[in-house]
Structures are given as C-alpha cells and as structure tokens.
Amino acid sequence: MNKINYKKEILENICYTDLVYGRINKKLNLALSKDQIEKMILTIIKETDEIEFHKKGKNIYINNMDRNIRLTINSFTNRIITAAKING
C-alpha cells in the first residue's frame, strides 16, 4: 500500500475485533458503545491530514494532534489495534 493511499484504504476497509472496543475505552478513559467508538475512530481518521499517517513495520500510526490521540492500525488487515493519548 502506497503512503498516499493510507487514508483512503483505511477508511474503506477498517475493521474491529471484539477486544479492541474495551481496549480503546480503557486507554482513552471512556465508556462508549461499539457504535460510538467506530464513529469516533472514523471521525478522527477523516479529520487527520494524510501527513500524520506513518507506517512503521506492520503498523500505521495516525497522530491527531487536535484530539491528542494516536491510532494504531495493522497495515495488512486495516484492523484497528488501539488508540492512545499522545500527551499523557
């Protein structure tokens, strides 16, 4: 996958595991439903500029500085791995 296409590819193919919802709620100190988490993740990806998408190894890291959130996505499966606060 070419760097230029990361955002489009992820938006079209993102997927989730059952465990990731709990992980995201825990890491971000939230209590959101599965639907709310998916909506939040899509919003973060859409509003993050392509230059903030960085591939390292098998993962793509998306840094949204406005929300202070980093998303980690598997570049082969487009599966969200986790979300974490950048500043803290």
PLY file of the C-alpha trace (Angstrom):
ply
format ascii 1.0
element vertex 88
property float x
property float y
property float z
element edge 87
property int vertex1
property int vertex2
end_header
0.00 0.00 0.00
1.47 3.34 -1.05
1.67 6.06 1.62
-0.54 8.33 -0.47
-3.35 5.79 -0.20
-3.23 5.01 3.54
-6.15 7.22 4.49
-8.43 6.09 1.67
-7.53 2.43 2.13
-8.15 2.54 5.88
-11.45 4.41 5.56
-12.72 1.86 3.04
-11.54 -1.26 4.88
-11.21 -0.56 8.60
-12.30 -3.40 10.85
-12.50 -4.08 14.56
-12.15 -7.04 16.91
-14.41 -7.51 19.93
-11.47 -6.91 22.27
-10.45 -3.58 20.76
-13.57 -1.76 21.97
-12.67 -2.42 25.60
-9.03 -1.56 24.94
-9.96 1.81 23.39
-12.33 2.67 26.23
-9.65 1.78 28.79
-6.77 3.61 27.07
-8.82 6.78 26.48
-10.68 6.54 29.81
-14.08 6.44 28.08
-17.28 4.40 28.33
-18.51 4.39 24.75
-20.60 1.80 22.91
-19.21 -0.08 19.90
-21.10 2.23 17.53
-19.82 5.33 19.30
-16.23 4.07 19.16
-16.50 3.28 15.44
-17.96 6.72 14.73
-15.21 8.40 16.78
-12.44 6.45 15.02
-13.81 7.27 11.56
-14.12 10.94 12.50
-10.52 11.01 13.76
-9.25 9.36 10.57
-11.26 11.68 8.31
-10.15 14.87 10.05
-6.46 13.87 10.28
-4.23 15.12 7.48
-2.51 12.45 5.40
0.93 13.68 6.51
0.11 12.41 10.01
-0.14 8.80 8.77
3.16 6.99 9.44
3.94 3.37 8.60
6.46 1.63 10.83
6.84 -2.11 10.44
3.43 -3.69 10.01
1.51 -0.82 11.63
0.25 2.57 10.56
0.20 5.25 13.24
-2.25 8.12 12.85
-1.48 11.13 15.03
-4.32 13.57 15.57
-2.74 16.43 17.49
-6.02 18.37 17.86
-7.52 15.50 19.85
-4.20 14.29 21.30
-4.94 10.77 20.08
-2.77 8.24 18.24
-4.48 5.38 16.43
-2.57 2.20 15.64
-3.80 0.20 12.66
-2.43 -3.02 11.16
-1.35 -2.15 7.62
-2.08 -5.63 6.24
-5.60 -6.11 7.63
-6.67 -2.48 8.27
-7.71 -3.65 11.72
-7.57 -1.07 14.48
-5.22 -2.25 17.21
-5.54 0.53 19.76
-5.99 4.21 20.43
-3.90 6.09 22.96
-3.48 9.60 24.31
-0.44 11.32 22.86
0.17 13.70 25.77
-0.12 11.51 28.80
0 1
1 2
2 3
3 4
4 5
5 6
6 7
7 8
8 9
9 10
10 11
11 12
12 13
13 14
14 15
15 16
16 17
17 18
18 19
19 20
20 21
21 22
22 23
23 24
24 25
25 26
26 27
27 28
28 29
29 30
30 31
31 32
32 33
33 34
34 35
35 36
36 37
37 38
38 39
39 40
40 41
41 42
42 43
43 44
44 45
45 46
46 47
47 48
48 49
49 50
50 51
51 52
52 53
53 54
54 55
55 56
56 57
57 58
58 59
59 60
60 61
61 62
62 63
63 64
64 65
65 66
66 67
67 68
68 69
69 70
70 71
71 72
72 73
73 74
74 75
75 76
76 77
77 78
78 79
79 80
80 81
81 82
82 83
83 84
84 85
85 86
86 87
